[in-house]
Amino acid sequence: MGNILIVEDDPAILALIERLLQASGHESTTARSGNEAVRFLKSRSYDLLITDLTMPAGSGFELLAWMDAEKVRLPVIICSSYASFAKGQALESLVRDCPHVVVPKPFEAQTMLDAVASLLPRQAKP
């Protein structure tokens, strides 16, 4: 299963995503801001990033801009209540080299799980 970094400042949404992923057999690390996520990305590799866009102490936009500048390429789920921002040209330019899916808030659990499944590489069966 995948090793996933979740970046979300709302504790309830963060806990929900973390529970969904763990119940599906994924490992997860949580960050409350883009700045905290950068520290994790500098020290460990991940299979997938799930990020909100609007957060204090480093927005999702700033996180994605850092990833773009540093050539950190991993699949991204943009989970935001600002769906119009998530589909804008500025954001698209930041994730142009990464597979990505937008999951608008509020979301159904299955929608998030489907997005994760669509972006994680298929695991080889032994």
N, C-alpha and C positions, 0 to 999 in steps of 0.2 A: 504494500500500500504506500501511499504518498506521505512525504514530509512537507507540511504546509505551514506557511507563516500567515497568521491572521492579524490584520491591522485595523483596529476599530476602537473608537473612544467611548462608545456607549456600552457600559458593562453588561446590560441585558442581551444585546445583540451579539457581543463578543462571546458570552457564555453559551448562547444558543448555537452559534456556528461551531464553537469548540465541541459541544456535546454531539452535534450532528456528525462531525468528522470522526470523533473518537468512536461513536457507535458504529461507524462504517469501517473501522479498522485503520484509520489514518492517524499518524502522529501529527501533533500541532504545537506551534509556539505562538504565543500571543504578544502583541505589542499595542500600546495605547496611543501611539503617535507615529508619524512618519520618521521622526528623528530616532526613536527607539528602534524602529524597523531597520533603519540603515545600520545601526550597531549590530543587529543580528545578522544582516546580510553580509557584513564585512567579515564575520567570524564563522559562518556556517553556510552550507548550501541547502537549498530548498527545491522541491519539485514544483511548487505552486505558491502564488501569492494571492491572498484575498485582501482587498483594501477598500476602505471607505475613502471618500474624496475630501470631505471637510472635517478637519480635526485641528485642534490647537497643537502647538509644538511640533509642527511639521505636517502639512496636509498630504493627502494622497497625491495631489498634483506634484508637490515638491519631491515626494518619494519616487514617483515615476520619472520625473526629470532627472533625479540623481541616478536612477537605474539606467536611463538612456545614456547619460553622459559617461557613466562608468562601464557601459556595455554589459550590464547584468541582464541576461536574457533568460527569462523564465515565464511560463504562462501566468496570466493575471486574470482574476475575477474582480471586476470593479463593482462593488456593492454600495449603492448610493441612493438616497432619496432624491437626488438631483439628476434624474435620468437625462435631462436635456444637456447638462454639462458632460455627462458620461458619453454622450454621442457627438460631442462637439469636435471640431477640427483640431483644436489645440491639444485635446486629450488624445485623439487618434494619432497625432504625430508622435506622441510620447510612447505609444505602445505599438507603433507600426511594425516593429521587428519581433514582436512577441504575440503568440496566440492569446486571444483575450475574449472574454464574455462580459457583458453588462447584466447584472442582476439587480433590478430596481427594488428599493425598500418601499413598503414591506414586502417580504418574499415568503413563499411557501417553502417548507423544508425540502420537498422533492425538487423544486426548482434549483435550489442551491446544490443539492446532491447531483443532479443531472449536469449542472455546469462543471462541477468538480470532475465528474466522470468523463466529460467531453474533453477536458484539457490535460488530464494526467496521462502519461504514456501507459500503454497497456503493459501489464506485468506478464512476463513470460511464465508459463506454467512449467513446473519441474517434471 
